[in-house]
Amino acid sequence: MDRQAVVTAAGVARMAGVGRAAVSNWRRRYGDFPRPVDGRDSSPSFRLAEIEAWLREQGKLGPQSLIELAWQAVATAGDGAPSEVVARIGEHLRGVDVDLPSGIRSAVADVAAEIGAMEAFEQLCARYVEASSRQLAVTPHDLASLMIELARVDTGSVLDPACGTGSLLCASPSGVTVLGQELDPGLARLVRARLAFTHDVAQVVTGDALRADGFANVVADAVVCNPPFNERAWGHDELQFDGRWVYGLPPRGESELAWVQHCLAHLRPGGRAVIVLPPGVASRRSGRHVRAALLRRGILRAVITLPPGAVAPAHLPMQLWVLAVDDGEATDRAWFVDTTAGLPVRLDDLGWAEVRRRATAEESDPAIRRLVPTIDLLGDDVDFTPARHLRRETDMDDPGDERDRFVALLARLPDLMPLLRPVDESTERARTTVGELVRQGTLTVLQQVGPMDVGTGPGTPVLTAPDVVAGRSPSGSVAADAAGVQLRRGDVVVPTIGSRPVAVVVEDDTDALLGPGLQLLRADPDGLDPQFLAGVLRSGETLRVAATKSGSYRIDVRRVELPRVPLGEQRRLGQTMHGLARFGAALDDAAGWGQRLVQGLTDAVLRGQLEPGGEDQ
C-alpha cells in the first residue's frame, strides 16, 4: 500500500460499513483516532495506512473494509485508467498473467480469500462505477434483468452495441453467446473480464458502433441497448447512405433513431430488440417518418414508460421500446404501457417488483397498459407516448357517482377515529431504548444480509420497502430456494430510509421473506406488545431521536426510546395506536381519492359530461 495514500471521511465510513455520522462521532470520542492530513473540517482526508491500522485495532474491519482497501490501492496506483486497472484485476483473478502492482495484488488477494474471486471482482467493479458515477451511465441490474426478459433471451446470441460496463450482457443467461461493442477501450476490457466469469462464449470489441460497426455482418437472436442520446455529432453527414437506414434517414438531432435502426440491422428474423430511450423520441415531429415506417413494417411491439429514477437521467420517465422482426406475433397492434399510471410517482414509490409486474403483465388495464391498433397510431404526429393512448387514473365512467361515493367515505371517517380523552394529571414515565431491549433479550433486530435478486412471478414472496410504505401485501418474489429472513406473525417491519415514520405489524402467518431496505423487530410477546412497539416507531419522536437527515431519513431503530409500562397497558395503548394508524390510512386514501376526484370532475366538466347544478349555482 502507498504509505502516502489518503482517504476521505466517506471512504472511512465505507471501510467500516457505517455512516458518515459514526466517523464524526469516532473523531470526537477517541483521542487516538488519526488526525486529518488534508481538507476542511467538514470534509477531511486521512492517511489511509493510519486509518487501516486504527480500524484493525478497534475490530472494525470486515469484508467491506477489504474491498475499500483494494479500491484505494487501485485509485492511488497511478498505473493507467481505473477501468483498465480493474479489468486487469479481473484477468488476474481468472489466472491470466497481467502486470499489476504488488500492493494491488496483495489487497485483491485478501478480498478474494474472504468472499471469492468472482464476488471480489464484481464488488470492485461496483466500487469503480460508484467512483465514476458522473462519467458513466450504468443500466441498473433490475432494469437489465427486465430488458433481458422482454427480449426473450433464453438461447442463441445477444448483442449490446453500446455495452458500457456490461450490465445488460452480464444479466443474460450464462448459456447464451454474448456480443458487445464499446467506444472506451478500458470499459471494453472491463466487460470482457466480467463476462469471462459468467459466459463461455463472449466477444467484446472496441469502437463507435455507428461509425465503425464491429459486427457488420452479424445478426443476433436478441439485441439489448441503453445507447447514448442527445448526440448531434453521431455521424449524420458521413452515414447518409448507410444501408442500415431501412426505415428512413435519422434526422441530425435524432441520434436515438440511428441506434434503433442499428439494433434492428443486427436482429435475426424472429428475434427481439429492447432499447432504452428518452421520452422525446416518441413524439418529436422530426422523427415521425421513422416511427411511421416502424409501424407500417410491423416492427413495434411495445413502448413502456418507466418511472423517474429507474435509469439515468433520474428526473426523466425514460422508455423501453420493444421491437421485433417476423417473430410470429400480430403486427397490426402494439402494447402501450405506463408503469406510473399517469401519476407523479417515482421508482421509490413503486419499487422494481411492481414496475416489472406492470411492464410484463398480459392483461389490459385502462390506466396502465393497452393494446392499440396500428391504424390508430398513424396520425399526423405518429406519437408513441404511452400516456397519449391510455385512460388516465382520473378518468371516470360516472363522475356524479364518484362524487357521491367520496362524500359517503368522508361521512364514515369520524367513526374510524379512536375515542381519546385528556389525562387529568400526566406523569413522567421511565423510558428505555430498543437497543437496551435487544441487549436484555426482549427484542431482536434483523435485516436481509447480502444481495437479494427481487423480481416478480413464481417463487417465494418478498415484502419490499415500497410495500411497507404503501401498506400492501408482499409484491416481490425470489427463487424458491433463496435464503432470507422469514416473516412471522407479530413481527414489526420498518423501512431503513424514509421521509416519515412508518411501521407495520405482520398480522398473519406467511412464508414471505424480508426484503432489502427493511428492518425487522421481533419481540418476546411475554414482554413487549408488537402493536405498542409499532405505535412508538410511528411517532414523530422516532425521526427526531433516531434519524440522520441527508435529503431523506436513515432510521436507526436501536436509538428509539419507548416508555416502560406493564404488558397490559402496552396492549391497551397498542390497540389505540393501531386504530390511529388505520384512521391515518383512511385519511391518506381519502386525500388521494379527493385529488383524483377534483381532477376527474374538472375534466368531466370540460368534456361536457357534467354541468353546473344545484340551487346555489
Order of alpha helices (4+ residues) and beta strands (2+ residues): beta-alpha-alpha-beta-beta-alpha-alpha-alpha-alpha-alpha-alpha-beta-alpha-beta-alpha-beta-beta-alpha-beta-alpha-beta-beta-beta-alpha-alpha-beta-alpha-beta-alpha-beta-beta-alpha-beta-beta-beta-beta-beta-beta-alpha-alpha-beta-beta-beta-alpha
